[in-house]
Amino acid sequence: MDVAILFIVFIGGLIVGIPVAITLGVSSLAYLLISGIPVVVMPQKMYAGMDVFVLLSIPGFILAGNLMNRGGITQRIIRFANSLVGWIRGGLGLTNIAASMLFGGITGTAVADAASIGGVMIPGMKKAGYPADFSAAITAASSTVGPIIPPSVPMIIVGALSGISVGQMFLAGAVPGILMGFAMMVTAYVVSVRKKFPRQQWQGFGEVTRSFAGAFWALAMTFLIIYGLLSGLATPTETAIVASVYAFIVGAFIYRELPIGKLPSIIVESGTSAAGILALVGFANVFGWILVSERIPQAIADGVLGITDNRILVILMINLLLLVVGMFMETIAALIILFVPLLSLAEAVGIEPLHFATFAVLNLMIGLTTPPVGVCLFVCAGIARLPLMPVVKAIMPFLLTNITVLLAVSYIPALATWLPSLLIK
């Protein structure tokens, strides 16, 4: 009965639109009160969930992304991406995806990508003759590549939960992220040819060179982050601090588009975003502790293994569960609640932890563009000034493409494990 109250309050909160973090906290508090467990357990478990050193890298990466975004990165990356693929049929759509692949490797969050790239690309695509629904849909779909290509806030969370090296997690996401981006480019090209979307003239290798030079310092940040982790010179938290300092220097003194006077507001904004994520981590840890104490994860694992222990079918069932959860729940909350029990299930049928972690994160990223709670859908529909349903219809080809990539990564472990095994001994 106590567990029933937990789930009734949680699901009810989601239905009425209460933020996920608050819903997790209220439902956990209701359980503690009804079951007679001292309420002091709640702050204790919240603190335990947040008291993980690697989580300190999240504020650093968020600050670095905000500094680079305010320092002129978005326009430069879009210009470089456009010089590479803008001449192809539907070139602005391809530019949108390419820019998200480059930009997402700096921000680490899909929503930041959708808002920053979308704020420039959606109006630009509409002005160039692209339908508003397609412009919003391709921006939302491509934004999910960002948290797959390193650095990635969800993968930092997974590293904290599982003990898997964050450096390994970052590298494991590189190949699936690039594969996902190129697969969406093919889809965008096919749609563009069929609907006769516009194309631009080839601007020459001179423009490619000039635009690359303009974007060089922004793109170099990703290599700085990866090198710091792979070389062992810095922890993820130290790397995030270095990245923030680097972003400030580039924005203020190289690009000269980051006013020093804006720095306090950027720090406050970044701190607010990071606090929201860490609060979510804390509340989700309380919720997860309750599930573990009630043996819900073990029941899920036993139930699945009672049906089948076939590795192929178990992977399919995990993916279906995460796809459904991703439609309704915020990514980080879903990871904290479900990752550990599903990891136990995956290991029971012989799935390597790094492989499982990669396709689990990829799966939940796809959830950011699926209704009814796809955050990136709402962001892009708002920028395009459209109701949600036209964007949902336009995004379906990209959703199918991304699910195909998800299945490939799920059933071909080397797509996730090859690069980490090659670079980290």
One Martini backbone bead per residue (centre of mass of N, CA, C, O) as a GRO file, in nm:
protein
  425
    1MET     BB    1   0.058   0.063  -0.021
    2ASP     BB    2   0.296   0.262   0.002
    3VAL     BB    3   0.388   0.229  -0.295
    4ALA     BB    4   0.125   0.321  -0.423
    5ILE     BB    5   0.142   0.611  -0.322
    6LEU     BB    6   0.402   0.684  -0.464
    7PHE     BB    7   0.289   0.640  -0.760
    8ILE     BB    8   0.036   0.816  -0.749
    9VAL     BB    9   0.178   1.086  -0.689
   10PHE     BB   10   0.377   1.083  -0.922
   11ILE     BB   11   0.178   1.054  -1.164
   12GLY     BB   12  -0.004   1.292  -1.086
   13GLY     BB   13   0.213   1.512  -1.111
   14LEU     BB   14   0.272   1.468  -1.413
   15ILE     BB   15  -0.017   1.517  -1.524
   16VAL     BB   16  -0.037   1.825  -1.396
   17GLY     BB   17   0.275   1.952  -1.436
   18ILE     BB   18   0.483   1.893  -1.235
   19PRO     BB   19   0.783   1.900  -1.164
   20VAL     BB   20   0.987   1.638  -1.130
   21ALA     BB   21   1.140   1.710  -0.872
   22ILE     BB   22   0.887   1.769  -0.700
   23THR     BB   23   0.748   1.495  -0.743
   24LEU     BB   24   0.966   1.325  -0.611
   25GLY     BB   25   0.955   1.464  -0.333
   26VAL     BB   26   0.652   1.430  -0.261
   27SER     BB   27   0.631   1.121  -0.295
   28SER     BB   28   0.850   1.054  -0.085
   29LEU     BB   29   0.717   1.197   0.155
   30ALA     BB   30   0.455   1.034   0.155
   31TYR     BB   31   0.587   0.764   0.215
   32LEU     BB   32   0.724   0.835   0.485
   33LEU     BB   33   0.465   0.913   0.640
   34ILE     BB   34   0.303   0.642   0.599
   35SER     BB   35   0.549   0.442   0.700
   36GLY     BB   36   0.711   0.594   0.952
   37ILE     BB   37   0.953   0.736   0.848
   38PRO     BB   38   1.183   0.944   0.906
   39VAL     BB   39   1.225   1.255   0.754
   40VAL     BB   40   1.541   1.278   0.784
   41VAL     BB   41   1.608   1.091   0.543
   42MET     BB   42   1.582   1.289   0.308
   43PRO     BB   43   1.832   1.476   0.342
   44GLN     BB   44   2.035   1.245   0.357
   45LYS     BB   45   1.983   1.128   0.066
   46MET     BB   46   2.027   1.384  -0.089
   47TYR     BB   47   2.322   1.429  -0.006
   48ALA     BB   48   2.430   1.156  -0.102
   49GLY     BB   49   2.361   1.208  -0.406
   50MET     BB   50   2.542   1.488  -0.425
   51ASP     BB   51   2.810   1.353  -0.281
   52VAL     BB   52   2.977   1.377  -0.577
   53PHE     BB   53   3.251   1.479  -0.729
   54VAL     BB   54   3.174   1.460  -1.041
   55LEU     BB   55   2.925   1.662  -1.018
   56LEU     BB   56   3.104   1.928  -1.024
   57SER     BB   57   3.121   1.936  -1.344
   58ILE     BB   58   2.847   2.052  -1.426
   59PRO     BB   59   2.880   2.357  -1.368
   60GLY     BB   60   3.130   2.388  -1.550
   61PHE     BB   61   3.002   2.307  -1.826
   62ILE     BB   62   2.773   2.512  -1.821
   63LEU     BB   63   2.951   2.763  -1.805
   64ALA     BB   64   3.115   2.713  -2.062
   65GLY     BB   65   2.873   2.714  -2.257
   66ASN     BB   66   2.769   3.004  -2.187
   67LEU     BB   67   3.029   3.155  -2.259
   68MET     BB   68   3.043   3.061  -2.558
   69ASN     BB   69   2.764   3.161  -2.645
   70ARG     BB   70   2.815   3.468  -2.560
   71GLY     BB   71   3.108   3.464  -2.736
   72GLY     BB   72   3.022   3.369  -3.055
   73ILE     BB   73   2.979   3.061  -3.139
   74THR     BB   74   2.720   3.006  -3.304
   75GLN     BB   75   2.778   3.161  -3.570
   76ARG     BB   76   3.050   3.017  -3.636
   77ILE     BB   77   2.945   2.727  -3.655
   78ILE     BB   78   2.730   2.776  -3.872
   79ARG     BB   79   2.922   2.880  -4.087
   80PHE     BB   80   3.097   2.626  -4.107
   81ALA     BB   81   2.870   2.424  -4.170
   82ASN     BB   82   2.768   2.574  -4.427
   83SER     BB   83   3.035   2.545  -4.592
   84LEU     BB   84   3.007   2.227  -4.613
   85VAL     BB   85   2.656   2.176  -4.667
   86GLY     BB   86   2.483   2.416  -4.805
   87TRP     BB   87   2.493   2.309  -5.121
   88ILE     BB   88   2.291   2.113  -5.055
   89ARG     BB   89   2.006   1.978  -5.054
   90GLY     BB   90   1.894   2.115  -4.773
   91GLY     BB   91   2.141   2.268  -4.634
   92LEU     BB   92   2.022   2.398  -4.370
   93GLY     BB   93   1.953   2.129  -4.241
   94LEU     BB   94   2.243   2.019  -4.237
   95THR     BB   95   2.359   2.254  -4.077
   96ASN     BB   96   2.197   2.207  -3.824
   97ILE     BB   97   2.322   1.931  -3.758
   98ALA     BB   98   2.623   2.006  -3.766
   99ALA     BB   99   2.603   2.223  -3.544
  100SER     BB  100   2.507   2.030  -3.320
  101MET     BB  101   2.758   1.851  -3.320
  102LEU     BB  102   2.953   2.085  -3.244
  103PHE     BB  103   2.796   2.230  -3.009
  104GLY     BB  104   2.730   1.983  -2.819
  105GLY     BB  105   3.042   1.939  -2.751
  106ILE     BB  106   3.013   2.195  -2.540
  107THR     BB  107   2.744   2.189  -2.363
  108GLY     BB  108   2.595   1.885  -2.303
  109THR     BB  109   2.300   1.994  -2.392
  110ALA     BB  110   1.999   1.987  -2.559
  111VAL     BB  111   1.850   2.250  -2.478
  112ALA     BB  112   2.079   2.446  -2.544
  113ASP     BB  113   2.090   2.373  -2.840
  114ALA     BB  114   1.796   2.433  -2.922
  115ALA     BB  115   1.804   2.735  -2.838
  116SER     BB  116   2.060   2.837  -2.988
  117ILE     BB  117   2.025   2.721  -3.274
  118GLY     BB  118   1.719   2.785  -3.309
  119GLY     BB  119   1.739   3.102  -3.285
  120VAL     BB  120   1.881   3.101  -3.576
  121MET     BB  121   1.773   2.869  -3.776
  122ILE     BB  122   1.466   2.889  -3.788
  123PRO     BB  123   1.438   3.175  -3.909
  124GLY     BB  124   1.635   3.122  -4.147
  125MET     BB  125   1.474   2.890  -4.282
  126LYS     BB  126   1.211   3.042  -4.325
  127LYS     BB  127   1.334   3.270  -4.502
  128ALA     BB  128   1.446   3.044  -4.723
  129GLY     BB  129   1.168   2.836  -4.749
  130TYR     BB  130   1.111   2.673  -4.505
  131PRO     BB  131   0.927   2.501  -4.316
  132ALA     BB  132   0.847   2.538  -3.988
  133ASP     BB  133   0.819   2.239  -3.901
  134PHE     BB  134   1.091   2.141  -4.013
  135SER     BB  135   1.275   2.337  -3.863
  136ALA     BB  136   1.192   2.242  -3.577
  137ALA     BB  137   1.238   1.934  -3.605
  138ILE     BB  138   1.545   1.932  -3.681
  139THR     BB  139   1.637   2.077  -3.426
  140ALA     BB  140   1.532   1.878  -3.215
  141ALA     BB  141   1.671   1.621  -3.321
  142SER     BB  142   1.973   1.731  -3.325
  143SER     BB  143   2.001   1.802  -3.013
  144THR     BB  144   2.049   1.493  -2.918
  145VAL     BB  145   2.358   1.475  -2.989
  146GLY     BB  146   2.510   1.635  -2.771
  147PRO     BB  147   2.487   1.413  -2.520
  148ILE     BB  148   2.677   1.209  -2.685
  149ILE     BB  149   2.877   1.406  -2.749
  150PRO     BB  150   3.144   1.523  -2.617
  151PRO     BB  151   3.022   1.647  -2.361
  152SER     BB  152   2.810   1.486  -2.088
  153VAL     BB  153   2.584   1.500  -1.844
  154PRO     BB  154   2.451   1.214  -1.840
  155MET     BB  155   2.735   1.066  -1.831
  156ILE     BB  156   2.815   1.173  -1.558
  157ILE     BB  157   2.586   1.043  -1.403
  158VAL     BB  158   2.656   0.751  -1.478
  159GLY     BB  159   2.936   0.751  -1.351
  160ALA     BB  160   2.831   0.805  -1.060
  161LEU     BB  161   2.645   0.544  -1.044
  162SER     BB  162   2.867   0.307  -1.163
  163GLY     BB  163   3.196   0.381  -1.194
  164ILE     BB  164   3.239   0.473  -1.464
  165SER     BB  165   3.433   0.624  -1.665
  166VAL     BB  166   3.396   0.930  -1.803
  167GLY     BB  167   3.593   0.898  -2.035
  168GLN     BB  168   3.460   0.642  -2.147
  169MET     BB  169   3.180   0.762  -2.192
  170PHE     BB  170   3.259   0.978  -2.393
  171LEU     BB  171   3.380   0.782  -2.607
  172ALA     BB  172   3.126   0.599  -2.642
  173GLY     BB  173   2.954   0.848  -2.776
  174ALA     BB  174   3.093   0.929  -3.043
  175VAL     BB  175   3.002   0.724  -3.260
  176PRO     BB  176   2.692   0.735  -3.217
  177GLY     BB  177   2.671   1.044  -3.263
  178ILE     BB  178   2.779   1.049  -3.552
  179LEU     BB  179   2.580   0.843  -3.668
  180MET     BB  180   2.327   1.005  -3.599
  181GLY     BB  181   2.394   1.258  -3.765
  182PHE     BB  182   2.424   1.123  -4.048
  183ALA     BB  183   2.144   0.991  -4.056
  184MET     BB  184   1.989   1.265  -4.047
  185MET     BB  185   2.109   1.378  -4.308
  186VAL     BB  186   1.986   1.170  -4.495
  187THR     BB  187   1.694   1.231  -4.422
  188ALA     BB  188   1.698   1.531  -4.496
  189TYR     BB  189   1.770   1.489  -4.794
  190VAL     BB  190   1.528   1.319  -4.879
  191VAL     BB  191   1.313   1.526  -4.798
  192SER     BB  192   1.425   1.762  -4.972
  193VAL     BB  193   1.397   1.627  -5.249
  194ARG     BB  194   1.094   1.558  -5.237
  195LYS     BB  195   1.020   1.883  -5.152
  196LYS     BB  196   1.212   2.095  -5.279
  197PHE     BB  197   1.428   2.227  -5.134
  198PRO     BB  198   1.661   2.443  -5.093
  199ARG     BB  199   1.971   2.585  -5.222
  200GLN     BB  200   2.311   2.656  -5.231
  201GLN     BB  201   2.596   2.789  -5.304
  202TRP     BB  202   2.913   2.735  -5.360
  203GLN     BB  203   3.179   2.907  -5.170
  204GLY     BB  204   3.431   2.759  -5.126
  205PHE     BB  205   3.739   2.699  -4.975
  206GLY     BB  206   3.776   2.977  -4.854
  207GLU     BB  207   3.529   2.967  -4.663
  208VAL     BB  208   3.612   2.720  -4.508
  209THR     BB  209   3.872   2.840  -4.394
  210ARG     BB  210   3.755   3.094  -4.258
  211SER     BB  211   3.541   2.950  -4.078
  212PHE     BB  212   3.740   2.771  -3.928
  213ALA     BB  213   3.908   2.997  -3.806
  214GLY     BB  214   3.667   3.122  -3.647
  215ALA     BB  215   3.599   2.825  -3.493
  216PHE     BB  216   3.853   2.702  -3.361
  217TRP     BB  217   3.837   2.780  -3.052
  218ALA     BB  218   3.571   2.634  -3.007
  219LEU     BB  219   3.651   2.344  -3.107
  220ALA     BB  220   3.902   2.306  -2.912
  221MET     BB  221   3.747   2.244  -2.648
  222THR     BB  222   3.687   1.946  -2.692
  223PHE     BB  223   3.988   1.857  -2.703
  224LEU     BB  224   4.059   1.956  -2.422
  225ILE     BB  225   3.870   1.769  -2.266
  226ILE     BB  226   3.968   1.494  -2.374
  227TYR     BB  227   4.267   1.525  -2.304
  228GLY     BB  228   4.238   1.560  -1.999
  229LEU     BB  229   4.113   1.274  -1.955
  230LEU     BB  230   4.314   1.080  -2.113
  231SER     BB  231   4.591   1.178  -1.974
  232GLY     BB  232   4.536   1.231  -1.650
  233LEU     BB  233   4.566   1.545  -1.567
  234ALA     BB  234   4.242   1.533  -1.522
  235THR     BB  235   3.951   1.565  -1.398
  236PRO     BB  236   3.635   1.638  -1.473
  237THR     BB  237   3.627   1.884  -1.283
  238GLU     BB  238   3.893   2.017  -1.377
  239THR     BB  239   3.813   2.032  -1.676
  240ALA     BB  240   3.571   2.224  -1.635
  241ILE     BB  241   3.737   2.461  -1.525
  242VAL     BB  242   3.923   2.496  -1.765
  243ALA     BB  243   3.693   2.541  -1.971
  244SER     BB  244   3.589   2.804  -1.842
  245VAL     BB  245   3.846   2.970  -1.871
  246TYR     BB  246   3.874   2.934  -2.175
  247ALA     BB  247   3.598   3.057  -2.252
  248PHE     BB  248   3.659   3.338  -2.140
  249ILE     BB  249   3.908   3.406  -2.309
  250VAL     BB  250   3.781   3.369  -2.588
  251GLY     BB  251   3.531   3.562  -2.556
  252ALA     BB  252   3.693   3.826  -2.443
  253PHE     BB  253   3.993   3.816  -2.622
  254ILE     BB  254   3.934   3.686  -2.909
  255TYR     BB  255   3.632   3.752  -2.994
  256ARG     BB  256   3.508   4.002  -2.830
  257GLU     BB  257   3.181   3.914  -2.716
  258LEU     BB  258   3.244   3.925  -2.395
  259PRO     BB  259   3.129   4.097  -2.152
  260ILE     BB  260   3.235   4.148  -1.837
  261GLY     BB  261   2.955   4.250  -1.719
  262LYS     BB  262   2.811   3.957  -1.782
  263LEU     BB  263   2.937   3.748  -1.587
  264PRO     BB  264   2.749   3.740  -1.337
  265SER     BB  265   2.489   3.646  -1.493
  266ILE     BB  266   2.613   3.383  -1.603
  267ILE     BB  267   2.678   3.254  -1.331
  268VAL     BB  268   2.390   3.255  -1.221
  269GLU     BB  269   2.260   3.092  -1.449
  270SER     BB  270   2.441   2.842  -1.416
  271GLY     BB  271   2.377   2.790  -1.116
  272THR     BB  272   2.075   2.742  -1.156
  273SER     BB  273   2.095   2.501  -1.346
  274ALA     BB  274   2.270   2.322  -1.160
  275ALA     BB  275   2.075   2.321  -0.917
  276GLY     BB  276   1.845   2.177  -1.062
  277ILE     BB  277   2.000   1.915  -1.118
  278LEU     BB  278   2.088   1.850  -0.820
  279ALA     BB  279   1.804   1.838  -0.706
  280LEU     BB  280   1.715   1.606  -0.882
  281VAL     BB  281   1.925   1.409  -0.775
  282GLY     BB  282   1.833   1.411  -0.482
  283PHE     BB  283   1.534   1.323  -0.516
  284ALA     BB  284   1.598   1.066  -0.685
  285ASN     BB  285   1.756   0.923  -0.457
  286VAL     BB  286   1.518   0.884  -0.270
  287PHE     BB  287   1.340   0.727  -0.463
  288GLY     BB  288   1.547   0.501  -0.518
  289TRP     BB  289   1.569   0.402  -0.223
  290ILE     BB  290   1.279   0.310  -0.200
  291LEU     BB  291   1.284   0.101  -0.425
  292VAL     BB  292   1.507  -0.074  -0.302
  293SER     BB  293   1.367  -0.129  -0.023
  294GLU     BB  294   1.116  -0.266  -0.201
  295ARG     BB  295   1.240  -0.438  -0.445
  296ILE     BB  296   1.177  -0.337  -0.738
  297PRO     BB  297   1.425  -0.401  -0.915
  298GLN     BB  298   1.420  -0.708  -0.856
  299ALA     BB  299   1.138  -0.752  -0.973
  300ILE     BB  300   1.205  -0.666  -1.259
  301ALA     BB  301   1.430  -0.869  -1.313
  302ASP     BB  302   1.268  -1.126  -1.246
  303GLY     BB  303   1.043  -1.078  -1.453
  304VAL     BB  304   1.219  -1.083  -1.707
  305LEU     BB  305   1.369  -1.358  -1.648
  306GLY     BB  306   1.095  -1.516  -1.640
  307ILE     BB  307   1.053  -1.481  -1.948
  308THR     BB  308   1.371  -1.408  -2.023
  309ASP     BB  309   1.739  -1.471  -2.112
  310ASN     BB  310   1.753  -1.333  -2.377
  311ARG     BB  311   1.952  -1.091  -2.491
  312ILE     BB  312   1.786  -0.971  -2.726
  313LEU     BB  313   1.516  -0.939  -2.566
  314VAL     BB  314   1.621  -0.770  -2.331
  315ILE     BB  315   1.710  -0.527  -2.496
  316LEU     BB  316   1.431  -0.468  -2.612
  317MET     BB  317   1.287  -0.424  -2.336
  318ILE     BB  318   1.463  -0.193  -2.237
  319ASN     BB  319   1.407   0.000  -2.471
  320LEU     BB  320   1.103   0.019  -2.438
  321LEU     BB  321   1.103   0.129  -2.152
  322LEU     BB  322   1.280   0.386  -2.207
  323LEU     BB  323   1.100   0.512  -2.423
  324VAL     BB  324   0.853   0.549  -2.242
  325VAL     BB  325   0.988   0.707  -2.015
  326GLY     BB  326   1.100   0.940  -2.206
  327MET     BB  327   0.806   1.059  -2.262
  328PHE     BB  328   0.767   1.152  -1.927
  329MET     BB  329   1.077   1.180  -1.837
  330GLU     BB  330   1.345   1.301  -1.719
  331THR     BB  331   1.655   1.197  -1.780
  332ILE     BB  332   1.798   1.207  -1.499
  333ALA     BB  333   1.574   1.071  -1.337
  334ALA     BB  334   1.569   0.807  -1.499
  335LEU     BB  335   1.859   0.725  -1.442
  336ILE     BB  336   1.853   0.715  -1.129
  337ILE     BB  337   1.615   0.506  -1.109
  338LEU     BB  338   1.698   0.281  -1.355
  339PHE     BB  339   1.997   0.209  -1.406
  340VAL     BB  340   2.082   0.005  -1.186
  341PRO     BB  341   1.867  -0.219  -1.230
  342LEU     BB  342   1.929  -0.251  -1.540
  343LEU     BB  343   2.225  -0.325  -1.508
  344SER     BB  344   2.176  -0.591  -1.362
  345LEU     BB  345   2.020  -0.718  -1.593
  346ALA     BB  346   2.236  -0.690  -1.812
  347GLU     BB  347   2.459  -0.856  -1.664
  348ALA     BB  348   2.288  -1.124  -1.647
  349VAL     BB  349   2.313  -1.135  -1.992
  350GLY     BB  350   2.611  -1.008  -2.082
  351ILE     BB  351   2.625  -0.695  -2.056
  352GLU     BB  352   2.816  -0.437  -2.087
  353PRO     BB  353   2.822  -0.152  -1.909
  354LEU     BB  354   2.916   0.049  -2.130
  355HIS     BB  355   2.710  -0.036  -2.340
  356PHE     BB  356   2.454   0.012  -2.177
  357ALA     BB  357   2.499   0.312  -2.108
  358THR     BB  358   2.491   0.415  -2.399
  359PHE     BB  359   2.200   0.315  -2.489
  360ALA     BB  360   2.049   0.451  -2.256
  361VAL     BB  361   2.116   0.745  -2.321
  362LEU     BB  362   2.021   0.745  -2.614
  363ASN     BB  363   1.729   0.676  -2.551
  364LEU     BB  364   1.664   0.930  -2.366
  365MET     BB  365   1.723   1.141  -2.584
  366ILE     BB  366   1.486   1.067  -2.766
  367GLY     BB  367   1.272   1.156  -2.548
  368LEU     BB  368   1.311   1.474  -2.606
  369THR     BB  369   1.128   1.415  -2.899
  370THR     BB  370   0.879   1.299  -2.738
  371PRO     BB  371   0.574   1.262  -2.679
  372PRO     BB  372   0.451   1.477  -2.426
  373VAL     BB  373   0.770   1.555  -2.286
  374GLY     BB  374   0.938   1.698  -2.513
  375VAL     BB  375   1.138   1.955  -2.460
  376CYS     BB  376   1.254   2.022  -2.748
  377LEU     BB  377   0.982   2.055  -2.883
  378PHE     BB  378   0.886   2.303  -2.722
  379VAL     BB  379   1.118   2.492  -2.787
  380CYS     BB  380   1.089   2.485  -3.106
  381ALA     BB  381   0.790   2.560  -3.125
  382GLY     BB  382   0.826   2.837  -2.991
  383ILE     BB  383   1.023   2.961  -3.197
  384ALA     BB  384   0.818   2.893  -3.448
  385ARG     BB  385   0.521   2.943  -3.367
  386LEU     BB  386   0.391   2.653  -3.287
  387PRO     BB  387   0.227   2.395  -3.256
  388LEU     BB  388   0.302   2.072  -3.173
  389MET     BB  389   0.187   1.875  -3.398
  390PRO     BB  390   0.347   1.959  -3.655
  391VAL     BB  391   0.623   1.880  -3.530
  392VAL     BB  392   0.563   1.584  -3.476
  393LYS     BB  393   0.518   1.504  -3.773
  394ALA     BB  394   0.802   1.608  -3.882
  395ILE     BB  395   0.982   1.415  -3.681
  396MET     BB  396   0.937   1.112  -3.753
  397PRO     BB  397   1.177   1.041  -3.943
  398PHE     BB  398   1.393   1.101  -3.718
  399LEU     BB  399   1.298   0.900  -3.510
  400LEU     BB  400   1.339   0.648  -3.682
  401THR     BB  401   1.639   0.691  -3.725
  402ASN     BB  402   1.724   0.692  -3.422
  403ILE     BB  403   1.615   0.407  -3.359
  404THR     BB  404   1.800   0.261  -3.554
  405VAL     BB  405   2.062   0.345  -3.413
  406LEU     BB  406   1.992   0.225  -3.140
  407LEU     BB  407   1.983  -0.071  -3.236
  408ALA     BB  408   2.272  -0.082  -3.336
  409VAL     BB  409   2.406  -0.017  -3.060
  410SER     BB  410   2.268  -0.249  -2.898
  411TYR     BB  411   2.379  -0.497  -3.112
  412ILE     BB  412   2.670  -0.330  -3.141
  413PRO     BB  413   2.910  -0.288  -2.916
  414ALA     BB  414   3.152  -0.155  -3.080
  415LEU     BB  415   3.025   0.131  -3.111
  416ALA     BB  416   3.100   0.184  -2.794
  417THR     BB  417   3.390   0.017  -2.725
  418TRP     BB  418   3.622   0.074  -2.926
  419LEU     BB  419   3.740   0.354  -2.849
  420PRO     BB  420   3.808   0.304  -2.549
  421SER     BB  421   3.995   0.052  -2.609
  422LEU     BB  422   4.199   0.221  -2.785
  423LEU     BB  423   4.261   0.482  -2.571
  424ILE     BB  424   4.204   0.296  -2.308
  425LYS     BB  425   4.422   0.090  -2.090
   0.00000   0.00000   0.00000
